[in-house]
C-alpha cells in the first residue's frame, strides 16, 4: 500500500481510514450502540459518496477533452491562412517625423507545408478578367498622351529610356489608349490628383524587412502612390510609357528632370516585380525598385509594373541596349582573365571591360533562377524556345551556329560606377520545365556569390519571398493572393535546388563578393 504524496489525497486517505472501520462496525451490529456512532457513520457515508461523485466527474471531463483535443489541433492547422506576411519580426509602432505613429495592420503566421510539385505556369498568374465599362476613348496621337511636356534636355534623355524599356511590343496585344474621364485632363497642365486612400505598399512599421533599405521603401511608395503629373510615350515601337510623378527628385530619388519618373510597362511584364524582391533577398542589389500599379488612366485598368527611372545609367546602343559592347566569345574570354578581381589591373590584350569579374557571377545566378535569356542568350541557343519567345518572333533562333559572334544585350552600368552592373528588363519565365532549363547562362562561371548561395541553402527563401511580396498589395492580389504567390515560389525553390546541385557537381567556388 503506497502512501499518497499530495496534501489533498493525504487528507482523504486519513478520513477514510477513520470512517471505514466505524461504518463496518455499525453495519455488522444489529443496533447502534450510541447515537454518536450513528451520526459519525452517516457523515462518513456522505463523504464517501461525495468522493465517488468527484472522481466520476473528473473522468468524464478528461474523456471530453480527449475527444475535442485532436479536432481543435486539426482546425488550427487547416484554418484558411489570411493573406499576410510571415515572420516573427513585428516591431512596435514608431513615431514619424510629424509626431504621428504608424498603425499596425499585420498579423504574423506560420508556414504551411510545401507543395510536392511546382505548378506549370506561363510568365505570371493572369488576374481575373474585370468587367469592362464603356468609356469613350477615340484614337489619340502622341501629343494627346503627353501631360506636362519635358524640358528639352529631359526630352533628349527620354530617347535613352529605351534602355530600361527594351523591345516591349507584344504580338497580338492591344495597344494602350488613354481614357477620357475622371482623373485625366488630356492636354491640360496636370493630371487630377487621386483621392486620399490607403497606401498600396503595406508597411506595417518602420522596421521593414532587413533586405529592403529605407531608400527602397521610399521609392516603392513613390512609384505605387505618387500622383501622376504626366504620361510620356518613349517611342512609337515600344509599349512602355514614362510616368512623370508629382514631387521633387531631390535627395536619393533620381528623376527625369525636376520630378521623379517611373517606367510603366505592359501587364505581361509583371515578373519584374518578383525579380526586384528576389534580387534584394539574395543580397545582390542590382535591380531598380519596381512595384505593381493599377493605371486608372489606361484602358482596362489592369495592373502594370512600374520601374524606377534612373537617369544615372550609361547611354546605350540602339541595337543591343547595352552600355558595353560584348559578344559571347569576348565575354567567355574575359571570364577566364577574371578582370579586376583582387584589385588586379587587367592588361590591354586580355580584352577586359570596366566591369568587375564578380558581376557576371551575380548576373548568371539571377538569370538562371528566373530563366531570363535576353541578356546572355538572346538567340535562345541554350533551350527550346516557344513561338511566343522574342528570339523566335525576331527570327534569331537560326543564328546559333556561330555563337561566338552573338552580341550580349542589356548589359548596363551607371555613369559614376562602371565596375558594377544594373539589371534591367528582368522579365522572368516560370513555366520553363526542369528538362528545358537554360544552362548556357552558367557557362564559364566558376564562382558564385556567398550571400545568395547561403539564402538558397537556408530553407528560408519561401518565407522571405512571402513576407516581401506581401508588401506590394496590387501585385499580391494580381497573382491570386497567397495561393498564386506560392506557385511562383515553388518554381524558384526547385530551380535553386538544381543550381546548388550544379555548383557541387562542377566544383564551383562560393566566395564573398562584397567589394
PyMOL commands that set and color helices and strands:
alter all, ss='L'
color gray80, all
select helices_A, chain A and resi 7-28+35-78+142-145+152-159+162-165+214-225+267-269+271-281+299-301+328-337+341-343+348-350+357-370+390-393+397-405+434-436+439-442+450-457+461-470+473-478+481-505
alter helices_A, ss='H'
color red, helices_A
select strands_A, chain A and resi 228-233+241-245+261-264+290-294+303-308+412-414+417-422+447-449+509-511
alter strands_A, ss='S'
color yellow, strands_A
deselect
rebuild
show_as cartoon
